[in-house]
Amino acid sequence: MYYIAAFPRPVANPRNQTEFIATRMTFYSATQSGNHERLTVPPFDVLDTLNPASTHASALVEIIGGIALGVLVIWLLVVRRCKLKANVPSDGTSESAPLLNPDQIRAELLRDHFGSNALLCSVCEHLNFYQIFLDGIPETEEIPLDSLSSILQKSYQCSFCRLISFHVRRTWMLDQIPDVDLSGIQCRLFSMSCGCLRGPFYPRPKFRCYRLHVSMEGLREFWERYPTSRATARSLSIYLMQEDASKFGRPTDLHSRRVKDTVDIDLVKKWIKLCQENHGDECHNVWRMDDEEDKNLPKHVRLVDVVSMTLVPAPSGCCYVALSYVWGTVSTEYRTTTNNIAERSAPGGLNTAIFPETITDSILFTRQLGLRYLWIDALCIIQDCSQDKIAQIKSMDLVYGLSYLTVMAAGGASARDPLPGCRPRTRTPKQHIEVVQGLHLCVGPPRLQDALALSVWNTRCWTYQESALSRRRIYFTQQQVYFECRRDVFCEDIVAESKGQEFSNNFLQQSRGEYFPQADPFGSYMWAVKECTRRNLTVESDIIDALTGVTNALAIGFSLGDPARVFHCGMMLTDLHQALLWQHDPHTPRARRSLPDGVGLPLPSWTWATWCGAVDYTSEHRYYGIVNGSGEPSVVETFINSWYIVDHSGKTVELDVRRVSRIVSNPMKEEEKLAYSPPSGILDSTELTLDIHRPLAPGTLIFRTTSSHFSIAWRGSEENDDSGASLHHGLFNILSTTPPPIWVGTAVLPLDPMPPLSLEFIVLSRTGTRRVYDEQSLRYYHECVLYVMAVSQSEGLMQRVGLGVIHEVSWNASQPKEKVVFLR
């Protein structure tokens, strides 16, 4: 039970000092010979009857006894407190058990903290926070608090309401919303486990730690009215400070600690050491790179020597820090060019006086860690030399993958901004602490994922691969500093340092910044494409270069082959049947990326890299009308026997594309006997050319499939889209070619301009889904749907218009024609 009406007040029982002292006391005095003589002190009533000459002696004995008693009491208190904290040594990895059982804890808390409700409102004073942090509150038994508007009003008189108010006012940006109405939002309180840092052989109930969570009902209408607040708002958690852990007989594991004005370098070193000593190959080997692989930086890569302040070729096997940051609109004089590369290659040639603060703080931080080398793109790449740029960009997978540590400058909007916390007065800790019923409770900085979501750094395309490729990352944010590796997440405000036993866990790991690669290569590729295309680029045509490090890493890490043959124009050719199934974000206009000067030919239409804005790989749910669907496209059978592409030299080469075969019944079902039959055989040399009186452009995709025309009709609206943003891609019904027209499939097509009433479609592969055609007219059976691409055609060359699915019975009934497709 979590409510309390009143506590029985402990009754004080003062006693005379002499009553605390034993009637007999022994002590030792040293003689001149070094022996010890035992003296017996008689009771005080006997001393009172002694002659006056001995009165002074008795007084002296009483004083000595009082002093001895005081020292004894202090010693006992210190010993007791040390025992309570004995399981929390300086390295945070001790494993002894707490001393007090729950009944003792309850009794002591009730006795010691009665009457501490003076700074609580009428609602909060009936909460027993000691019992809540001791036993927790399941979400199913959450406690109603009050309306959010009432909590904000009471924040001036109630310390717990003030914690909630601090969070809401700061993260919802209420100061920018005049006359906001929050009366419809009701708050409730429950607890969540913080996890356990100890191994499986420790009794978890003794080491449990809870954090409070405030849930809110009625938020949907508020977010609809104030979408800008939704972008910055995050969940509200309240933590118990580490100094109060001993009151529950627990270690400080996963309790909150105070964030200082500057980051504790020793703490950062401890994070790195824990990773090095306990995570083994998981954090040592670079994205599945074999031990036989050369793990040295290429000879053309330069590093900053922060001791001699010069640019040097990367020494073999050197330990270095890499920097990831936002350039912003900063003067270019600090960058390395062909004019100053010679000067900067001499000792003392790097003049920090002209460097922006992100650069100078990174140099300082590298020195503080005791390291000598640092990689910074603006200094280590010759910015006005295209040849040097190309060579360096192709090495990004190694530059970030082999770094000892990568510093993420996620606290600034440009290189002018400092690394928050690297030096005094470069940040203001955003941590609010209140004393509630004698406990120190805290609303702290956001968790890592939320902190990054608020940063400009996280909106830049180049920073994605810089983070994904790094095995250890230090994030400098406006809120605090975070550490992330393949296994752990640490931060300044939570005590989470441990040796990482196999079965330990903590809630910080649920808010990771990045994890790359995932279990399979295409899953990793899909996620990278989704992340990169949602971010901003100063130069739109940099999109493929900004992902080159990731694609190189995938090719090496999963042994896919030469990255130049595995990827083309950003597309993963080994899984081309799935790679072609990307979709535009429905709220993104269909517009081609601008090309740099001197580049004549645009990228082919079939690659996502051609188009501006976000793209995604979603499951077949996208065709239901779910705009914000998740998952990945499922291909259960591939139909294209041979794929060819025109490479950069103009030569037509065959691609090595993975095949997927369908599992059929034995004996075959009737619908399986009537299934779509793709064209067979390989293309001969005469079929690989197109008579258009000019050579095929690089990037032209050539394959054999079937083609057919269908009418389409726009549905006019999207389901489950509550964003309020304009739609630029919509759902269209594909209609049968035979009267009366029936709904036989669904396509996602651009709305501006609207497509013609009839489109040509080509078959790509097979999938399985429902609700994408008229199931009353067309019988559903297992895997009866085909992936099709809507195309337009000019002079024999096809271009991608959109993507859809269609029932195979309707496709077969449309009398499709076999065709060699030249997709550009």
N, C-alpha and C positions, 0 to 999 in steps of 0.2 A: 504494500500500500504506500502511495507516494505523497499523500496529503497528511499534514499534521495539524492538530488543533492547538495543543499546548504541551510543553515539556514540564515535568516536575523539576523545580529549581533545586539544585544541590544545596544542602544546608552546610554552611561553613561552621567549623568547630575549632576555634583558635585555642591553643594551649600555651602554657608557660614554657619558655625555652627549656627549663630544666626537665620538663616532662618528656621532651624529645630525646634527652640524653640518658643513656643507661645508668642505673644506679651504681654500676661499677665500670670504670674505664681503665684500660691498660695502655701504657705507652712505653717507649724505649728511649733510653738516653745513652749516649756514647760516653764511655769513660776514657781517661787519658791513655789507658793501655790498649784501647781499641776493642775491649770486651763490651757486651751489652748487659745491662742490669735491668731486670724487670721490676717495675714499681707498681704497687697497688694503690689506687685512689679510693678512699672510703666514700660512703654515701654522703650526699649534701647535708642531711640532717646531723650527721656526725661532725661534719666540718663546722657546723654552726655552734657546737658546744666547745670547740677548741679555744685556747686562750687567745687574747688579742694579738699576741706576737705572731700567731699562725694565721691570723685573718688575712693578712696581705698575701700569704702563700695560697690560701684558699681562693682568693679573688683571682690570683694569677692562673691557678689551675682552671678556674671557671672560664676565663678568657681563652686560654689555650684550647679547652674543650670545645668552646663555641666555634672557634676558628676551624678546628679539626672537623667538627660536624658540617660546617659550611662547605669545606673542601670536599668532604665525603659526598654530600648531596649533589654538588656540581659534578663531581666525577661520575656518580650514578646516572645523572641525566645525560651526560655526554656519551657514556657507554651505551645507554638505551637508544639514543638517537643514531649512534654509529651502527648499532645492530640493525636498526630499522633500515638503514641505508647501506648495509653491508653488501647488498646485491646490486649496487649501482656504483661500481668503481669508476675511475677516471676514463677508462676506455669503453665504458658502457657495455661490456660483454661478459660481466660476471654472471654466475648462474646459481647463487644461493637463494634460498626460499625466504619469503617474508615471515615475520615472527608472530604476528597477531592473527587470531582467528576472527571470522566475521562478527561473532557476538561481542568480543572484546572491542573491536573497532566501533561497532554501533554504540556501545556503552560510553566509550571515551568521547566520541563525537557529540553525543547528546549532552554529556556533562560539560565539555569544554566550550561548546559553541551555542549554548542556550542564550537567547536574547539578542541574537545578531540579525533580527529582521527589521531593524529600525529604518533601513534604507530601501525597503521593498514596498511595492504597492499591495493593495488588498488581495490581488490575485496571486502574485508571486510569493507573498509571505506564507501562503498555505502549502507551498511546495517544499518538500524535504530534499534539498539538493544533495545532501550527504548520502541518503539512501539511493537516490537516482544514480549518482556516480558509482555507488557501491554495487548495486544489483542491476542497473540498467532498466530501460522501459522499452518493451517491444513496440514496433510500429503499430501492431494491432491493438495496443492499449494506450495509444498516444493521448496526451493530456491537453484538453482545450485551454488556450491562454486567453486571448482577447482579440478584438479586431485590430488590424494593423494601425489604423488611424488612432485608436485609443492608446496603443503601445507607444506610438510616437509622442503623443501628448503627455504620457506619464514618464517619459524618459528623463525629465528633469528631477523627478523625485524617487525613481526606482532604478537601482543599479542594474538589475537584470533586463528591464525594458530598455535601458540605455545601451546595452550590448546589441540588442536587436536593432535599435534605432541607428546606431553607428553604422552597422552593416548596410542597412537599407538606404540610408541617406547617401552613403558613399558610392555604392555600386549601382543604384538605380538612378543616380544623378537627379535627385528630386529638386535640387536648387534650380534646375533648368525647366521644371514643369510647374508653372504657377497654378494655384487653386486646384491641385490634384486631389481627386476623391479616392481614398483608400478604405472607405468604410465597408466595402463589400468583400474585403480580403480578411479571412479569418486565419489565425495562427494556432498551430498545435505543436506540442513538444513530444519528442521521443528520443531514444538514444541509439547510437550505432557503435558497433565494435570497432576498435582501432586495429585489431589484429593481435599478433603475438610474435615477439622477436626471438623467443626461446625455442629450443629444439623440441622434438616430439616426446621426450621423456620427462618433461616438466608438466606439473598439473596446471593446465591452462587457467582454470578459474582463479588461481592465486595470482596470476600475472595479467589478468584481463584489464583492459583499460577502455573506457567509454568516452565518446564525444557526443555532445547534445546536438540534435538536428531540429530546426524549426521548419515545419512544413507549412504551406500556405494554400488555402482553398480560395478559388475565385480569381486566379491570376490570368486566366485566358482572356477575359474581357479587358483587363488592364493592359496586357501586351498588345492587343489589337488596337487600343487607343494610343499607346505609347511604344511603338516598335523600337525606338532608339534606346529606351531603357532596357529592353530585353537583350540587346546586343552586349551590354556590359554587366547585367545582373548575373549572379551565380547563387548556388545554394548556400544556406546559412548554417555553419557549424560552429559550435562553442566548445572550447577545450579547457581542460584543467591544467593549470601551470605545474611545472615539475616540482616546485618547492612544496606542494601539497600532496605529492604522491605518498610520502611517508605516513600521512594521516590515515591512509587506507592500508598500510602495511605492504605497499607495492613498490616495485622499482620505478624509476622515472621513464621507463620505456614508453614511447609514443605519447608522452605528455608534451605540453607546449613549453617553450623556453623563450626568453626575451631576445629580440633582434636588436643588435647594437647599431650604432651609427656607421661603423665600418665592418666589413666582413672579417671574420676571424680566420686568418690564413692557416693557422694550425688546424682548425676544423676542416678546411678544404683539403689539406694534406692528409688528414685522417680518412676522409672519404676516399681519396685516391688510393691510399694504402689498403683500406678494406677491400676495395675492388681488386687490386693487384694480388693480394695474398689469398683471397677466398673465392674468386670467381673463375679461376683457371682459364681454359681455352675459350669459354663463352665470351669473355671480354678481351682475351689476348689475340685470338685469331681474327683477322679482318674478314667479315662477311663470307665465311666458309672457304677462305683461301687456304690451300694446302700448305703444309710445312715446307714442301719442296719449292714453292713459289718464291721468287725473289722479292723480299720485303724491304728493299731499299728504294728510296726515291730516285727517279731518273736523274741523269747527270745534268739535264738542262734546268732542273728545278733549283731555284735560289731560296735562301733563308736569310732572315735578319739575325745577325749575331748581336744580341743585346748587351754583350760585354764590350766588344770592340766597336759597336755601332757601325757595322758595315754589312753589305750584301755579299754573301758567300755561296758557292755551290754547295748543295746539301751534302754534308759529310756522310759517309757510309754508316748505316745503322744508328744515326743520331736520334736523340730524344728531343722532340720539338713540340711547340704549341701552335695550333692553327687558330685563326680568327675568322669569325663569321659576323658580319655587321651590315648596316645599311649605309650606302654611300651618301645619298641625299644630295642636296644642292650645296656643295662645298667647293671652295676654290680648288683648282686642279694642280696647284703648284707643288703640293706634297707628293704627287704621284711620280713614279719612275718613268722616264722617257729615254729615247735614244740620245738626247742631249746631256742627261745627267747620270746615265748608268755607269760610266767610267769613274766619275767622282764618287759615286755611292759604293763602288766596289773597293775603295781604299779605306783603311782604318780611320774611323771617325768621320767618314763621309756622309753619314746620315744625320742631318741637322734636325733635332726634335723641335726646335723653335718654330718650324713651319708646319709641324704635324698637328692635325686636329686631336681633340681630347680622347676619342675612342682609341686612336693609335697609341698615344703616349701612355694611357692607362694600361693598355695591353702589354706594352713593353715593361711597365712597372710591375704588373701582375706576374709576368713571366719571371722577372728577377726575384720577386717575393717567393715564388715556388722553388727557387734554386735552380732554374733551368736556363739554358743559354740561347736556344734557337727559337725563332718565331716566324710563322708564315703569314703574310698579309698580302692579299692580291694586289692592292694598289702600289705596293713597294716591290714585290717580288716578280711581277709581270711587267714587261716593257709595254706601256699602254698604247703607244703609237706605232707599234710594230706588229702587223697582222700575223706574220709568220711565228713570232714568239707567242702571241696570244693563242693561236690554234694549237701549238704544241703543248702549252700549259693547260688549256681547257681539256684536252684529251687525257691529261694526267690527274684530273680532279679526284677521281676515285682513289688514287694512291695518296694524294696530298692530304685529304681528310681521313681516309681509311687508316693510314699509318701514323697519324698524329698521336702523340702520347695523351693529348687532351685538346679539345676544341672549346674555345671561349665564344659563347653566343652573346653578342651585345644586344640583348633584347630589351634594353631599357631606354633606348634612344631612337630618334627619328632620323638621325643623320650622323655622319662621322664627327660632327662638332660636339656631340653629347658625350659626357663622361661615362665610364662604367660605374653605375650606382653602387656605392659602398666600397669602391676600390680605394678612395681617399676620403678624408673627413669632409663633411658638408656636401657630399655629392648625392645624398639621398635622405629622405625623411621616413623612418620606419612607420609602416601603417599597421600598427598593432595596438589594439585597445583592450585594456585590462581593468576589470572591476572586481571588488571584493563582495561576494555574495554569501551570506551566512558563514563568514569566516574563510571561505574558499576563494582563491584567486582564479577567476574565469577570464577567458580571453577570446576575442574575435580577432583572428590573425589575418595574415596575407592570404591571397587565394592559393589554391593548389596549382601545380605546374601547368597543367593543361589550360586552366582558366587564365593564369597569368600570361601565357603566350598568346591566348586569344585576344588579349587587350593590347598587344604590342604591334607596332608598325613592322618590326622585324619579321613577324609571322605572316605578313601580307606580301612579302617579296618572294618572287619565284626562285631566285638564285639560292636563297637561304634554305630551301627545302632539302636539296641534296647535300648541302654543307652539314646539315643536322643529321640526315638519314645515314650518311656514310661514316660518321664519327662514332668510335666505340665508347668514348667517354666525353661527356658534355658538361660544361659549367655555364649555366644561364645567369647572366646579370640582368635582372628585371628591376622595374621601379619599386617592386614590393620587397624582394629579398633575393638571395642567391640560391640557386638549386643545382644539384648534381644529379646526373642521370647516366647510367651505363646499361649494358644489356640485361642486367639482373636487378639493379636497385635504383631507388630514387631517394635522395636525401635533400634536406633543406635546413635553413637556419632556425626556423621556428618550431620544429618538431624533433624530439630526441628519438632518432630512428637508427642510430649507428649500432650495428651488430655484425657478428661474423657470418651472418647469412646462412644459418642452418638450413638443411634441405627442406624441412617442412615449416619453416617460419614464414610469416606473411605480415604485411602491414598495409594500411589503407592508402599510403602514398603511392604504392605501386599501381593503383587503379587509375592514376592520373598521369600517365606517361606523356612526354612530349613527342617522342618518335620511337618507332621500333622497326628496323630494317635489317635484313629482309624478312618477309613472312615465310610461311612454311613452303609455299610453292612459288616458282618464278613468275607465273602469270598473275597470281594474286598480288605479289609485290609490285609488279608492273602496273596493274590496274590502279592500285592505291596511289602510286607515284604520279600517274597521269592525272588522277582526280585532284590531288593536292596542288600540283604545279599549275594546272590550268585555272585554278581558282585564285591564284596569286597574281601580283602585278609585275609588269616588266616595263622598264623605261624604254627599251628598244624591243618592240614586239617580235622581231625576227630572231631574237635570242632564245626563243622557247626551246628549240632542240638542243642548243649548246648548254642551256641551264639544266638539262636532264641527262647530258652525256655521261656524267660521272655515275649516275644511277644505272644507266643501261650498260655501261662497261662493267660495273660491279655485278650485275645480274648475269651477264654473259660469262664472267670469270667464276663467280661463286657457284653457279649451277652447271658449269662445264657445258655451256651451250655452243661454244665455238667462238670464232672471231667476231668481236662486237660489230665490226663493219658489215658482216654478212648476216648477223642475227637481227640487227635493227636497221631500218631505213626510214628516213623522215620521221623518226620518233616511234614508228610502228614495230611491234615485236613480230618478226616474220615467221619464227618457228611455231607460233600459235596464231597464224594469220586468220584462221576461221573464226577465232574469238576476238582477235584484235580489231576486226572490221565492225564489230557490233557496238561501237561507242555511240553515245547519244549526246546531242547538245543539251546543255541546261535549258529548260523551257523558257527561262526569263532572260536568256542571252540572245541578242540579235544575231542573225546569220551574216557575218561580215568576214572577209578574208584579212589575214594579217598583212600589214604593210611590209614591203621588202626593202632592204638596204639599197643604197645607190649602187648601180653597176650590176645588179642581179636582174636578169631579164625574165626568166621563166618562173611562174608561181609554183608553189608546192602542189602536188596532186590533191584532188578533192576527197580521195578516200582516206586520207590521214587526218586525224584530229588536229595536228599541228598547223594545218592550213588555216584554221578558223579561230577568230578571236573569242575569248571568253571561256567559261567553264564547260567542260565535257565530263561525262561519267560513263561508267559501265554498270548498268543496272540489270536486275533480273527481269523476267517476263512480266512482272507486276506493273512495269511502266506502261504496258498496253492496256491495263485495267483502267487507267486514269489516275493512278497514284503518282503525283508529280515528284514527290520526295521519296521515291522507293529506294530500297537498298538491295544488297545481294549482288550477284554477278550473273551474266548471261550463261545459260546452260546449253551446251551443244552435245547432243547424244549421238549424232552421226554427221560426218563430213561427206560432201558430194563432189568436191573438186579433186580430180585425180592429180593434176599437175598445175603448178603455179609458176609463172615466169615474170621477171621484172627487167626493165631497161635500167642498167646501172649508170653511174655517173659518167662513165666513158662512152655511153651510147650502145654498149653491148647488151644483148638479151641473154639473161642467165636464168637457169632453173633454180627455184627455191626449195629448201628442205623444210617442208611444213609437216608438222605432226598430224597423223590421221586418227580419226575416231570412228570405230565401227559399232554398229548397233547390234545389241543382243536380241535375237528373235527367238520365238517359241519353237519347240520341236515336238510334234509337227507344227508347221506354221499356221497361224490363225488366218481367217479369210481376209481381214483387212491388211495383214502383212503381205499376202500374195498380191494385193492390188496397190501396194505402196508405190510412191514415186520412184522412178528408176532414172538415175542421172546418166548423162552421156559417158561412154567409156572410151578408153584408148588415150594415147598421148598425142600431143600436137606435133606435126612435122614442121620443117623449116619454112615451108610455103605459107603455113597458117600463122606464123609469128610476125608477119609483116602486114602493113596496111597501106594500100595504094592511095596515099594522100599527097604524093609528090614532095614529101619532106620526111626526114628521119623522125622516128618516135622520140619524144622527149624523155629524158631521165625520169624515173619514177612511174612510168606507165606500167600498169599491172595487166597481165595477159593470162586468161584462163578460159576453159570451155564450160558452159552451163546451158540452162534453158531460159527462155524469155517469154513473157506474155504481157498483154495490156489489160488493165482493169480500170473501171470508174471508181472515183473516190468521192466522199462527202464528209465535210467537216462537222464534227459533233457540236462545236460551238461553245463548249465549256469543259473545264477540267474538274475532276473530283479530288477532294482532299487537298486543295491548294488554298491555304489560309494566309499566304504571304502578302496578298494585296498588290504584288508587283505585276507589271504588264507581261502578258505571255507573247513570246515570239515563235514558239513551236507548239503545235497542238496535235490532238488525236483526230485521225480521219478513219472513217469506216471504208474498208475495201469491199466493193460490191461485185457480185457475180456478173459474168458476161451474158448469161442467158436470162431472158425475161421470165417471170418478173424478177427484178434484181433482189438478191438477198445479201445479208451481211456475212461475208466469208472470211474477213480478216481485219486487222487493225494496223495502221501505220502512224509514225510520228514524222510530221512534215513541217517545213517552215511556213509561217503565216504572213511574212512580209518579204517578197510579194506572195500572194496566195498561189498555190500550184494550179495547173490546168485541171479540168474536170476528169481527165483520163491520163494515166501514167503508165510507163513501161516498168516492169519489175523483173529482176533476175533472181534465181534461187541460189542461196549460199549454203545452208545446212539445215539440220533437223533439230527441233526442240520439243518440249512437252509442256503444255499449259492449257488452261480453260478460260472461259469468259472473254475470249477475244474474237468470237464469231457467234452467229445465231445457232445456239445449241438445240433449238427446236427443229430447225431445218437440217442441220448437219450433226450427225451422230458423233459423240465424243468417243474416242478410244485412245489407248495409251500411245503417247508420242505421235500424235497425228498432225502436228503443226510444223510448218517450214519457215525458216528465216528467209526473208526476201529483202532486196535492196531496191528502192525506187531510184531510177536513173533518168537522165536526159541525154540526148545524143546529137552530135554535130560532126559531120564529116567522118563518120565511123567511130569517133571517139566518144566514150560515155563518161558522164560525171555523176557523182553521188548526189542525190537529192534528199533522201531520207531512208529510214529503215522500218521494216514491219514484219508481221507474222501472218500466215494464211493457212487455212485448212488444206491438207494435201489433196483431198477429194476434189475440191474446187479448182485447185491448180491443175490437176490432171484433166479435168473437164474443160479447161480453157484452151486446150490444144496448144500447149507451149511449143516453141520452136527452139531447136538446138542452135547455139550461137557461140562463136569465139568472141569474147569480150575484151576490148581494149579500154581499160578503165584509167582515166586520167583526171 
